Amino acid sequence: MHGHSPRGRQVTDDAVSVAAPISARGEVVAALSIVVRGSSPAAVRPMAPGVRAAARAISRTLSEGPEQA
């Protein structure tokens, strides 16, 4: 597992996406996804690190709780 999931043609025939899990206190509660025009998962591969980083940042904020956010 790389911490992200690239997918092709699940939205439209000319779109691919990459998603990463968002967790709060150790439990997955959501996912962050981007969709771009392309014909294969390779089209979003360069974006995967940014999607993972954003998902980790959201997860940290959620895990801190409202009193520290």
C-alpha positions in Angstrom: 0.0 0.0 0.0 1.4 3.4 -1.0 -1.1 5.5 0.9 -3.0 6.5 -2.2 -5.1 4.8 -4.9 -4.9 5.8 -8.5 -7.9 4.9 -10.7 -8.8 5.3 -14.4 -12.0 6.0 -16.1 -14.3 5.8 -13.1 -15.8 9.3 -13.5 -15.7 9.6 -17.3 -13.8 7.8 -20.1 -11.2 10.6 -20.3 -10.6 11.2 -16.5 -8.4 9.5 -13.9 -8.2 10.2 -10.2 -6.0 9.6 -7.2 -7.3 9.4 -3.6 -5.8 9.2 -0.1 -7.5 8.3 3.2 -8.3 10.8 5.9 -8.3 9.5 9.4 -9.2 10.8 12.8 -7.7 9.2 15.9 -6.7 6.1 13.9 -10.0 5.5 12.1 -10.5 6.3 8.4 -13.3 8.8 8.2 -13.1 10.2 4.6 -10.9 10.4 1.5 -9.4 13.2 -0.4 -9.5 12.8 -4.2 -8.6 14.7 -7.3 -9.8 14.0 -10.8 -7.9 15.1 -13.9 -8.2 14.6 -17.7 -6.1 11.6 -18.8 -6.1 8.1 -20.2 -4.2 6.2 -17.5 -3.3 6.3 -13.8 0.1 7.6 -14.9 -1.5 11.0 -15.5 -2.1 11.5 -11.8 1.1 9.8 -10.5 3.0 13.1 -10.1 0.1 14.5 -8.0 -0.1 11.6 -5.6 2.5 12.9 -3.1 0.5 16.2 -2.8 -2.7 14.4 -2.3 -1.1 12.2 0.4 0.4 15.2 2.1 -2.9 17.1 2.1 -4.8 14.1 3.5 -2.2 13.7 6.3 -2.5 17.4 7.2 -6.3 17.1 7.4 -5.9 13.9 9.4 -3.6 15.7 11.9 -6.1 18.5 12.3 -9.0 16.2 12.8 -7.0 14.1 15.4 -6.1 17.2 17.4 -9.7 17.9 18.2 -11.6 21.1 18.3 -9.9 22.4 21.4 -6.5 22.5 19.7 -7.4 23.2 16.1 
